[in-house]
Amino acid sequence: MTQPQRRYVITFGCPDRTGIVARISQFLADAGGWIVEAAYHTDPETGWFFTRQEVLAESLPFDVAELRARFAGVVAELGGEGKVADTGRRQRVVLLVSKEGHCLYDLLGRVASGELDVDVAAVIGNHEDLASITRAHGIPFHHISFREDKVAAFAEVRSVVDAAEPDAIVLARFMQILPRQLCEAWAGRALNIHHSFLPSFVGAKPYHQAYQRGVKLIGATCHYVTAELDAGPIVEQDVIRVGHGDSVRDMVRKGRDIEKVVLARGLRWHLESRVLVHGNKTVVF
């Protein structure tokens, strides 16, 4: 299989005005940069411009550190926020789990097959149910109990996560609410899968809530974690139809399929620098 060419991925946002695209394009052209993918969006309500561009690494006469330093001048000039990612750097992920394993099984399978090209540095569980499957994939499993002292437990979770220096922290049905300090420390990196089509049915037992309401569609939401429960910027959502004959158990079974797909999509887009966050909304290129 041919390896994909190494690329530098530029993401940028700033107040919208004329000349932004020309300025970025000229900056890259002056350096000899070969743009192989570009996307743009303007939000008329906020007046904010967004772009994501991929440049062939081999087309530039300098490395990614130099590109970041030079592009910082353009960012300052345009008064915005920008990042440069390098597809040549293998990314790292930490997964947080509880007892339900469907999301973990799915992600580990995607990693093992090469579909999701990341290193899973660790899996942290507040129960030991998923330890064996994790270790079968050659990944360290850390059991941290929350039964006696949640403050100490979260301190231990933070220690393990921060030591791994991950690009994404994934709450794969972790079923614990992150304290504010962790939400702030991991802002823009912590992804959660919520088993509901948010903002409907927040909190616990959303399938039970959906059953009582008699809905005809159930869904799942991948979103960034913030201190406000289930209210962070949404990355991806999807739904599946249910009928009047479906029980809560049926809804849970069907919902698991949607949860797996939505979480995998959201994680991939995050790792590919396709998600730009502005306020509590996202632009996904």
Backbone hydrogen bonds, N-H to C=O, Kabsch-Sander energy under -0.5 kcal/mol:
donor,donor_aa,acceptor,acceptor_aa,energy
8,Y,55,V,-2.7
9,V,7,R,-0.5
9,V,85,A,-2.6
10,I,8,Y,-0.6
10,I,53,Q,-3.4
11,T,9,V,-0.5
11,T,83,K,-2.3
12,F,51,T,-2.3
13,G,81,E,-2.2
14,C,49,F,-1.8
16,D,47,G,-3.1
20,I,17,R,-0.9
23,R,19,G,-2.1
24,I,20,I,-2.3
25,S,21,V,-2.6
26,Q,22,A,-2.5
27,F,23,R,-2.1
28,L,24,I,-2.1
29,A,25,S,-2.7
30,D,26,Q,-2.7
31,A,27,F,-0.9
32,G,29,A,-1.2
33,G,28,L,-3.1
35,I,33,G,-0.8
36,V,54,E,-2.6
37,E,54,E,-1.2
39,A,52,R,-1.9
41,H,50,F,-2.2
43,D,48,W,-2.7
47,G,43,D,-2.2
48,W,43,D,-1.0
49,F,14,C,-3.5
50,F,41,H,-3.1
51,T,12,F,-2.3
52,R,39,A,-1.8
53,Q,10,I,-2.8
54,E,37,E,-2.9
55,V,8,Y,-2.5
56,L,34,W,-2.3
57,A,6,R,-2.3
59,S,56,L,-1.2
60,L,57,A,-1.5
67,L,63,D,-2.0
68,R,64,V,-2.6
69,A,65,A,-2.0
70,R,66,E,-2.6
71,F,67,L,-3.0
72,A,68,R,-1.7
73,G,69,A,-0.6
73,G,70,R,-0.9
74,V,70,R,-0.8
75,V,71,F,-2.5
76,A,72,A,-2.3
77,E,73,G,-2.1
78,L,74,V,-2.4
79,G,75,V,-1.1
80,G,75,V,-1.9
81,E,13,G,-2.8
83,K,11,T,-2.5
85,A,9,V,-2.8
87,T,7,R,-2.8
87,T,85,A,-0.5
89,R,86,D,-1.7
90,R,88,G,-0.6
93,V,119,D,-2.6
94,V,168,A,-2.0
95,L,122,A,-2.2
96,L,170,V,-3.2
97,V,124,I,-3.0
105,Y,101,G,-3.3
106,D,102,H,-1.9
107,L,103,C,-2.3
108,L,104,L,-2.8
109,G,105,Y,-2.2
110,R,106,D,-2.1
111,V,107,L,-2.3
112,A,108,L,-2.7
113,S,109,G,-1.9
114,G,111,V,-1.1
115,E,110,R,-1.2
116,L,110,R,-2.0
117,D,115,E,-0.6
118,V,116,L,-1.8
119,D,91,Q,-2.6
120,V,118,V,-0.6
121,A,93,V,-2.1
121,A,119,D,-1.0
122,A,93,V,-0.8
123,V,140,P,-2.2
124,I,95,L,-3.0
125,G,142,H,-2.4
126,N,97,V,-1.4
131,A,128,E,-1.7
134,T,130,L,-1.5
135,R,131,A,-2.6
136,A,132,S,-2.0
137,H,133,I,-0.7
137,H,134,T,-1.0
138,G,135,R,-1.9
139,I,134,T,-1.6
142,H,123,V,-2.8
143,H,141,F,-0.6
144,I,125,G,-2.5
144,I,142,H,-0.6
153,A,149,D,-2.1
154,F,150,K,-2.8
155,A,151,V,-1.8
156,E,152,A,-1.9
157,V,153,A,-2.4
158,R,154,F,-2.7
159,S,155,A,-1.8
160,V,156,E,-2.2
161,V,157,V,-2.7
162,D,158,R,-2.9
163,A,159,S,-1.6
164,A,160,V,-1.0
164,A,161,V,-0.9
165,E,161,V,-0.8
165,E,162,D,-0.6
167,D,92,R,-2.9
168,A,92,R,-1.1
169,I,189,R,-2.2
170,V,94,V,-2.8
170,V,168,A,-0.5
171,L,169,I,-0.6
171,L,191,L,-3.5
172,A,96,L,-1.8
172,A,170,V,-1.4
173,R,171,L,-1.7
178,L,176,Q,-0.6
182,L,179,P,-0.9
183,C,179,P,-2.1
184,E,180,R,-2.4
185,A,181,Q,-2.0
186,W,182,L,-2.5
187,A,184,E,-1.0
189,R,186,W,-2.5
190,A,186,W,-1.8
191,L,169,I,-2.8
191,L,189,R,-0.6
192,N,223,H,-3.0
193,I,171,L,-1.4
194,H,192,N,-0.6
194,H,221,T,-3.3
196,S,194,H,-2.2
198,L,196,S,-1.5
200,S,197,F,-1.7
209,Q,205,K,-1.9
210,A,206,P,-2.7
211,Y,207,Y,-2.4
212,Q,208,H,-2.2
213,R,209,Q,-1.6
214,G,210,A,-1.0
214,G,211,Y,-0.6
215,V,210,A,-1.7
218,I,240,I,-2.5
220,A,238,D,-2.0
221,T,194,H,-2.5
222,C,236,E,-3.0
223,H,192,N,-2.2
223,H,221,T,-0.6
224,Y,233,P,-2.6
225,V,190,A,-2.4
229,L,227,A,-0.6
231,A,228,E,-1.7
235,V,222,C,-2.9
236,E,222,C,-1.7
238,D,220,A,-1.5
240,I,218,I,-2.7
242,V,216,K,-2.5
246,D,243,G,-1.6
251,M,247,S,-2.3
252,V,248,V,-2.6
253,R,249,R,-2.3
254,K,250,D,-2.7
255,G,251,M,-2.9
256,R,252,V,-1.8
257,D,253,R,-0.9
257,D,254,K,-0.5
258,I,254,K,-1.2
259,E,255,G,-2.7
260,K,256,R,-2.0
261,V,257,D,-1.6
262,V,258,I,-2.7
263,L,259,E,-2.4
264,A,260,K,-2.2
265,R,261,V,-2.4
266,G,262,V,-2.6
267,L,263,L,-2.6
268,R,264,A,-2.3
269,W,265,R,-2.7
270,H,266,G,-2.1
271,L,267,L,-2.6
272,E,268,R,-1.9
273,S,270,H,-1.6
274,R,269,W,-2.9
275,V,269,W,-0.5
276,L,274,R,-0.6
276,L,283,V,-3.1
277,V,275,V,-0.5
278,H,281,K,-2.8
281,K,278,H,-1.7
283,V,276,L,-2.7
285,F,274,R,-2.7
285,F,283,V,-0.6
